[in-house]
Amino acid sequence: MKVLVIGGAGYIGSHVVKELMMKRHEVTVFDNLSSGLVQNLFPKNDFIVGNILHPEDLDEAFAQGFDAFIHLAAFKAAGESMVIPEKYSINNINGTINILNSAIAHGCKNMVFSSSAAVFGEPQYLPIDEKHPKNPENYYGFTKLKIEEFMGWYEKLKGLHFAALRYFNAAGYDPEGILYGLERNPANLLPVMMEVAVGKRKKIDIFGNDYKTRDGTCIRDYIHVTDLATAHVLALEYITGKKKSLTLNLGTGTGITVTEMLEATRRITGREIPAEYVGRRAGDPAQLTASSELARTTLGWAPQYSDVNTLIKSTWNAYKKYFNVAD
């Protein structure tokens, strides 16, 4: 299958590209390199430098003829979205509309979209399944929910087949060590702790220790990026084979607190990793864990690398390799 991966030079995108290549798909990466890295590109793939805010860039890309595309080019910092919502409106919403219009215009009607557990907001029950009410608590989650709705309308009106994959907390790095290009200005917990571990930051701020959880810090369901990549390929093959859309949650069903993740990272890295508890961050639910039963039954998907040790060790190995840190 000939696949265009929009955002394929990024953290998750590069792992998706690697998995597509392993399954013998023909891959072209489309990325503006604002957060993606040339280091994450594979030489055997075509690469288009383009911006989803420029319809002419997308038209030029889709004119090459693709069987399907994967959209991973949305901004994703939940905290930032509450401060600069206009940035997320322009990139996530306007950019996605540009992608949809260009894809449909060029006859590419199979789409995999990286959505988010942020569409749900504060959980009414756990683990969260696909039928859970959707009430985002941050603007980032709102943009993802709107994109899901746009895809639903394009399915009805234009014959789009899509897979919306709601990630919980993506973490980890390629277990084989081939990919180790690090995110620029990361906002997620594990890479921020790694930056402290290698000396790039002095400490980590932990947002809130007064939640109603076992140690007062937020509980999250961490899913290894390679497991996510596998789900993308399975979902792509499903929608192209079945000619029908699907929406799935991707997680492990178990959760770990921020403090527990910090203590495990200290143990595995052997670094002190200074931390300071600060006030809560707007839009952060106390606990998020996923039910991925539908992904298991529909795609035969199950996480293979999402245990805490593998998550942390694979990330630490990437940071050590990138920063040339000795054990």
Secondary structure, 3 states (H helix, E strand, C coil): CEEEEECCCCHHHHHHHHHHHHCCCEEEEEECCCCCCHHHCCCCCEEEECCCCCHHHHHHHHCCCCCEEEECCCCCCHHHHHHCHHHHHHHHHHHHHHHHHHHHHCCCCEEEEEEEHHHCCCCCCCCECCCCCCCCCCHHHHHHHHHHHHHHHHHHHHCCEEEEEEECEEECCCCCCCCCCCCCCCCCHHHHHHHHHCCCCCCEEEECCCCCCCCCCCEECEEEHHHHHHHHHHHHHHHHHHCCCEEEEECCCCCEEHHHHHHHHHHHHCCCCCEEEECCCCCCCCEECECCHHHHHHHCCCCCCCCHHHHHHHHHHHHHHHHCCCC
